[in-house]
Structures are given as structure tokens and as C-alpha cells.
Amino acid sequence: SQSPEDGANAYTLAPLRSPMIKLLGACIRIDCSIKVPHYYPIKYVPAQEQPDLFLKKLQQCCTVFDFMDTLSDLKMKEYKRSTLNELVDYVTVSRGYLTEQAYPEVVKMVSYNIFRTLPPSDSNEFDPEEDEPTLEASWPHLQLVYEFFIRFLESQEFQPSIAKKYIDQKFVLQLLELFDSEDPRERDYLKTVLHRIYGKFLGLRAFIRKQINNIFLRFVYETEHFNGVAELLEILGSIINGFALPLKAEHKQFLVKVLIPLHTVRSLSLFHAQLAYCIVQFLEKDPTLTEPVIRGLLKFWPKTCSQKEVMFLGELEEILDVIEPTQFVKIQEPLFKQISKCVSSPHFQVAERALYYWNNEYIMSLIEENSNVILPIMFASLYRISKEHWNPAIVALVYNVLKAFMEMNSTLFDELTATYKSDRQREKKKEKEREELWKKLEDLELKRGLRSDAIIPT
């Protein structure tokens, strides 16, 4: 075995020769003549010399290998993987390693490894719900780089005042572009990294929010393609939760102009849970936003997609779970007109999801307080469905709802029943009169025809 010596090569074993790919902006340079030194493990050198060796290993890990060629540089790839593992362990347990010189080297190493041009989808018809995502070939190294960077950001020795020189707007912008990666493992790590940066760098917060805003606007109005919407919304849910009161106009505008229009995209199911959570977080912060939110959802209500209707109904129930009675009164009429349409839907899942509202105790209490407004809106649809709907399960649910309404306000229920029956009789009478009129017209036309046939030409 070889012991460390003083001097420039104090921690070096036999050098390894390998092609090296360096990422330089948008260019990739391949240099096959570079010798990669093989260093001792950090734990084997004296404590006072470890920070210096840490820097050397960071520089060494700037080497980026081609993982598309599975048989090339196997020893070097394994050596780098081992070095990255060592760096992860070192930043986790060591103290005193984060000198000022370490910050630019850490950011440089991370940048060389993670920032790259993402490959286009294999097919323009890629469906995230049906097709398998393309996994990142270099994940054995990439995962460790992300893991290292997260430990670095979470370190007790980490000083944002020094790091802000290197983790700047340009760095964040490149980080956000990576959220379009098809690999869900990478997006999950990116989510943690961005969340840590948002928490540590107060000066970058407004910039991060603005860039997420821009990504969503492009997604809604231009591309309708971005893989990381769910992850960005998950980060936003946490950010919204930390907003100070009263909410700034900028935040309210983001809700109305960006989050609500996100409901219009075809791929809503991929991120709807995270989107609904963000909406509810806003309403818990500021209940006065309830009316514009619900009116926005009603404006964008799906016309031809039953699956999306079910999602909208689920989100509305989450909103109604946190709504204040004073806000409920403002939107009850347009809201229950839409619910009445959903209950009447021939698609049984839509009707079923709407009828489940009556199983929610809080919503039931709101309906009971305002039954004089809601019952007249709902009654005709419910009564008709109870007689005509094709699905017996829906009919059973409707009977339960009618029974609940009858117990809430029996007087109004009886009045509406009588009015409905009277209206139906009047409609039947009008329909009969129309039929008789058409029959008379047909008879009259027939007589005219016979009369014209009877005229003998001279």
C-alpha cells in the first residue's frame, strides 16, 4: 500500500486514463487524453487535510460519462460512483469541510452533472397516463449528485450568504428547466432541491415564483406539455401555506390567472390532486377568494369529458369542506345549478359523485341552512331522475336525497311536489293540444290534396 506524501500529489494513487466529457454551456467537449488521478478515501488522510482533498474529489467528479454506451469506461464509471458515495457520506457526517472555497466547486460539480439538454420524447404522441417514461441512463451517477447536493444544502454549516454568489437566478432557471425530465425519479429529487433553495435563499423567492408562473402560462396557453407540473404544484402548496396575511395582490392574481386556468388542460388527471391542494390552501388563507375560485371552476366546467367532471366535483367538495357560511351564500345558486346538471347526467359516475355530497355532514348543514334556495333548484331534477334514470343505484341515492330534503323542510317539499305535478300535468295537456293541432293540420292538408285531385282540367 502507498502512504500519502506531502506536496501536490499527496493523496494520489496510480492515475487512470479515460475519455472525459465536460459540459461547457450548451457544448460537450470530449477529451480522450486526460488522466484522472485516483485519490485516497478522505477518511484515510489527516483531518486538517480533508477539506483540500474534498475539493480535489469535487473537481474529479466533474467528469461526465456516456451511459448510452453501456460497455465503455466501466472502471471509471464505477470509480466515480464510489467517489460520489464517499462525498455524500462526507458531507453528512463531517464538520469543518465547508470552507468558502468549497461553495463554487460544489456548484460547479453539480452543474456539470445535472444541467444538460433534455432529449425529446420518443414520440409526439407520448401519453404520460399510458406510456412508460424514458428513464435517465446516467441515473447511477445523477442520483448520487442530487443526494450530495441535498445534503450540502441541509448541512448545519451551509451559509446562504456565501452560496448566493453561485446559486443565483441563472442556476435556478436551469434547475426549473430540468423539471421537464421524463424520469419521475429525477423530478422527485428536483422537487426537494428547489424546495430547499426556496427556503434558504430569501432573495430568490420572488424569482422562483415568477418563473413557475411563466412555466404554467406556457403550459396552459402554448405547449400543453411539461412533465413536472405535479412536482411544481407540490412545492407551491408548501409555499402558499407559508404566505403571510393579508395576501399580496400578486398571490391572488396567481390563483385566478394561473391556477384556475390549469383546470382546462387535457392532462389534468396527472396533477389534479396537487392543484386542488393549492386551491384549498389559498382559500384557508383568505376565505374571500372562494367566490372567484368557484365561479372560475364553473366557467371552465368540462362539457364533454366525464372523467374531468368527476375530478371537478371532487375538488368542489374539498372547497366546500373549508368554505365559510357567509361565502357559501354568495355562490350557492350557480353552484347548485351545476350540481343539478351533474345529478341529471346520463353518465352514472358523474351523477353518483354529485349525489355523494349529501353524505358530507358539513355540506348537509350548509344545505339545510339554505334549503329554501337550494331545494327549488334541485327538486325538478331529483324528482324526474327518481322516475326515469336507467341506473337503479342512482335512483336509490336520489331517493335518499329527496328523503333528506323532505326532513329538512317538509312544507317547502310538499309545495314543490304539488307545483311539479301541476306543471307536469300542464305540460302533458299542452303536449296533447300540440298533437291534436298537428293532427288537424295534417287532416286539413289531406283534404286540400283530395280536393285538388278532384278538379278535372278543361
Secondary structure, DSSP 4 states (H G I P E B T S, - for coil): -----SSTTTTB-S-EE--EEEEETTEEEEETT-EE--BPPGGGS-GGGHHHHHHHHHHHTT-B--SSSTTTTHHHHHHHHHHHHHHHHHHHH-SS---TTHHHHHHHHHHHHH--PPPPPS-TT--TTTSPPPPPTTHHHHHHHHHHHHHHHH-TT--HHHHTTTS-HHHHHHHHHGGG-S-HHHHHHHHHHHHHHHHH-GGGHHHHHHHHHHHHHHIIIII---TTHHHHHHHHHHHHHTPPSSPPHHHHHHIIIIITGGGGSTTGGGTHHHHHHHHHHHHHH-GGGHHHHHHHHHHT--SS-HHHHHHHHHHHHHHHHH--HHHHHHHHHHHHHHHHHHHT-SSHHHHHHHHGGGG-HHHHHHHHHTHHHHHHHHHHHHHHHHHH-S-HHHHHHHHHHHHHHHHH-HHHHHHHHHHHHHHHHHHHHHHHHHHHHHHHHHHHHHHHHHHHHHPPP-
